[in-house]
Amino acid sequence: MDETIKNLGDWTDEATKQMLQSLVNKKRKFDRFRQFHLAFMWISISIIFLYIIFIYVKIIFPNSHSFSAMFSSFVNWPGNAYLLLFSIGLYAYMNLLKEKVDKLESEYHALRCEIIDKSTDLWGTDEGWEKRYIVFRIMKETYDINLYYESK
């Protein structure tokens, strides 16, 4: 458990601290996958763009007089099949990562909304209710997690 969450005080019970730690872990995992997806997306776009430029320079431009010559040149070069399959694989993996990021975002958002909805139960005492804003502020400043409102 993070030291910041451990040191919240007596007004926050152990179960609430575990929920907050779980929320922090989900946020970190979501951010990590989102960054990986973004980097992989730009790498994929760059590789596919370079492949398209290569096809234009080596196949389309020299054989622009005849479609059959273009097609024949495309099929006869043995590396084209591998590069085409590699490009399709990059695109498919990029979409798979996007689905994973969306799933992690929905899990994170659901847990965040659950904490917001249950805040009256989690900080049930009068002292806890008055000090929950301290917890919300700490979560916002330290982990960039908004517990004030449910909107993203």
N, C-alpha and C positions, 0 to 999 in steps of 0.2 A: 504494500500500500504506500502511496506517495506520502511524503512528510507533511505536505500542505493539508491533505485530507485527514491524516492522523491527528494533526494539531488543531482541528476545528473547534474543539471545546466540548463541554459536557451537555450542551443543549442539543447536540447532534448525536443520536445513538449509533451503535455499531452497525446495525442493519442499514441505516441511511448512509453511513460512510462506505459500506460495501457497494451500495447502489451507485454512489457517486464515483467510486473507483472503477466500477464496471463501465460507467458512462465515459470516463476518461479513457479507458482502454479501447472502447469502441470508437471513440473519436480519433485516437491515435492510429488505429488500424485503418479506419476510413481515410484519414489524411494520407497515410503511407500508400495505400492502394490508388488513391486519386492521383498522387504525384507520379507513381509508377505508370499508370494508364496514360497520363499526359505525356510523359517522356516517350513511352512506347508509341503513342499515336504520332508524335512528330517524327520519330525515327522511321516509322512505317510510311508516312506520307513522303518523306524525303527519298526513301529507297524506291518507292513506286514512281515518284516523279522522275528520278534518274533513269529508271527502266523505260519509262515512256519516252524520255529524250533520246535514250540509246536506240530505241526502236525507230524513232523518227529519223535520226541521223544515219543509221546503218541500213534500214530496210525501206522506209517510206520515201525518203528524199531521193536516193539513187534509183529507185524503181517506180517513180511516180507516173511514168508513161503507161504502165500496164498493171492492172489489179492482179492478174494471174502471176506476173513476175514478183509482185510484192508478196503475195501469198506463198509462192514457191520459195522465195528467199526466207520468209518467216519460218516455214516448216523445215527447210533444209538445215538451218543453223541449230545444232544439237543443244546449245545452252538455253534456247528460248523456252523449252518445255520446263526446265528446272526453274528458271527465273519467274516464269508465269505461275507455276505452282507455289513457289516461295512467296510471291506477291499475294496470291490468294490466301495462303496460310497466315501471312502477316495481318491481312485484313480481318480474317476470321478470329484470330487471337485478340486483335484489338477490340472487336465486338464482344468477345467473351469477357475480357477485362472490364468493359463498360457495364455489362450486366452484373458483374461481381461488385463493382463500385456502387451501382444503383441499389443492390441488395444490402450492402453494408451501410449505405446512407439511410435506407428505410429502417434498418435495425437501430441505428444510432438515434434517428429522429423519434422512433417509437419509444425508446427508453427515456429519452429526454422529455417527451410529452407525458410519459407515465410519472416521472418525478414531479413535473409541474402539476399534474392533476392530483397527485397524492401529497402535495406539500402540506395540506392541512393535517393529514394523518402523521406525516413524518416529523413535523415540528408542531406537535399538538399542544404543548404547554404554552402558557403566555410568554414566558421568557424565551422559549424556542421560537415562537412565532415572530417575536420582535427581532430576534437575532438571525432569522433565516436570510434576511437581506445581506448580512455579512457573508454568509455562505454563497449566495448568488453572486455577489460582487467578486469574491475570491475565485469562483469558478469562471467568471467572465474574464477577469484580468489575467489569471494564471494559465487557464486552458482554452480560452476563447470559446466557452460553452455558455450560451444564453439560456438561463433558466427563468427569465422574467416573463417571456411570452412564448407561445407555442409556434408562432410562425418561424419559418426558416430564416 
